[in-house]
Amino acid sequence: MLRRLLMGVTAVLAVTACAPSPPPQPVTFKAPCEGLILQIRRATSNRFDYSANRANDLADEAEKLLNDKNSPGACLAKAQEAANTIQMPLQ
């Protein structure tokens, strides 16, 4: 009886392990600035020091410039300044 139970569990595990999962969808951004802002938010999510707060403030300003649509260069400059504030390595 135990042997039949183990065979059934093994069969279920074999079937579920072979089930194809859908490939991950790539993330597309409107501008390179948007991706950098996301990286800054992730890097400062669990930090509470001055540089993280300053980087979040600069990222907020960059988001406002991104929504302005007329200043993508200024948005990227603000986002890079925020990344430099927390000394985030380029990825």
C-alpha positions as CSV (number, residue, x, y, z in Angstrom):
1,M,0.0,0.0,0.0
2,L,2.8,2.4,0.9
3,R,4.5,1.5,-2.3
4,R,1.5,2.3,-4.4
5,L,1.1,5.6,-2.6
6,L,4.8,6.5,-3.2
7,M,4.4,5.6,-6.9
8,G,1.4,7.9,-7.2
9,V,3.2,10.8,-5.6
10,T,6.2,10.2,-7.8
11,A,3.9,10.2,-10.9
12,V,2.3,13.4,-9.8
13,L,5.6,15.1,-9.2
14,A,6.9,13.9,-12.6
15,V,3.9,15.3,-14.4
16,T,4.0,18.7,-12.7
17,A,7.7,19.1,-13.1
18,C,7.4,18.6,-16.9
19,A,4.5,21.1,-17.3
20,P,5.8,23.9,-19.5
21,S,5.7,27.3,-18.0
22,P,5.2,30.4,-20.1
23,P,8.4,32.3,-20.8
24,P,8.8,35.6,-18.8
25,Q,7.6,38.7,-20.7
26,P,10.3,41.3,-21.2
27,V,9.7,44.6,-19.6
28,T,9.5,47.6,-22.0
29,F,10.0,51.1,-20.9
30,K,9.0,54.4,-22.5
31,A,12.4,55.9,-22.0
32,P,15.8,54.8,-20.6
33,C,15.1,57.1,-17.8
34,E,12.2,54.9,-16.6
35,G,14.3,51.8,-16.3
36,L,16.9,53.7,-14.3
37,I,14.2,55.1,-12.0
38,L,13.0,51.6,-11.4
39,Q,16.5,50.4,-10.5
40,I,16.9,53.3,-8.1
41,R,13.6,52.5,-6.4
42,R,14.7,48.9,-6.0
43,A,18.1,49.8,-4.6
44,T,16.6,52.2,-2.0
45,S,13.6,50.2,-1.0
46,N,15.0,49.1,2.3
47,R,17.4,51.9,3.0
48,F,16.5,54.8,5.3
49,D,19.7,56.9,5.2
50,Y,20.1,60.4,3.9
51,S,21.5,59.4,0.5
52,A,18.6,57.0,-0.1
53,N,16.1,59.8,0.8
54,R,17.9,62.2,-1.5
55,A,17.9,59.7,-4.3
56,N,14.2,59.1,-3.9
57,D,13.6,62.8,-4.1
58,L,15.6,63.1,-7.3
59,A,13.8,60.1,-8.7
60,D,10.5,61.8,-8.0
61,E,11.8,64.9,-9.9
62,A,12.9,62.6,-12.8
63,E,9.4,61.0,-12.9
64,K,7.8,64.5,-13.2
65,L,10.2,65.3,-16.0
66,L,9.4,62.0,-17.7
67,N,5.7,62.8,-17.6
68,D,6.4,66.2,-19.0
69,K,7.3,64.5,-22.4
70,N,9.3,67.5,-23.5
71,S,12.4,66.9,-21.5
72,P,13.8,63.3,-21.8
73,G,17.3,64.5,-21.5
74,A,16.6,66.3,-18.2
75,C,14.9,63.2,-16.9
76,L,17.9,61.1,-17.6
77,A,20.2,63.6,-16.0
78,K,18.1,63.7,-12.8
79,A,18.0,59.9,-12.7
80,Q,21.7,59.6,-13.2
81,E,22.2,62.1,-10.4
82,A,20.0,60.0,-8.2
83,A,22.0,56.9,-9.1
84,N,25.3,58.7,-8.3
85,T,23.8,59.8,-4.9
86,I,23.5,56.2,-3.7
87,Q,26.7,55.2,-5.6
88,M,24.7,52.6,-7.6
89,P,26.8,50.7,-10.1
90,L,25.7,50.9,-13.7
91,Q,23.8,47.8,-15.0
